[in-house]
Amino acid sequence: RPMKPALLQHFLLQNYNGVEYNLALDPTEQFLYALAGTQLHVLNVDANGMVSETAAPIDLPGVTSASQPVGIAVVRK
């Protein structure tokens, strides 16, 4: 119900204690991508909308802690 949102889950990313600043849901709604710091986190989304992070975060090549990547594009193969 869009007019009465409810908190389903509080989730913390693996190996990261900052703020996720870019999120993107893939077209199948099975994966949620979170850009956080210098890493990309891939979360699995189950049928109830709950998320889990089953793979280690991906370090973005060429990105240093002095930079802040912005934006995620998700396309279907």
LINLINLIN-V701508 format. One record per residue. PSI is psi in whole degrees, 0 to 359 (none if undefined). Layout:
PSI
PSI
This chain:
109
332
351
69
150
141
121
328
142
122
134
135
151
136
34
131
22
210
133
129
358
129
145
134
133
163
334
351
27
343
140
126
133
122
119
118
236
21
154
126
135
117
140
139
121
179
338
2
4
146
154
151
101
350
153
148
153
122
128
125
138
4
127
169
344
347
165
101
148
133
143
133
128
124
154
137
none
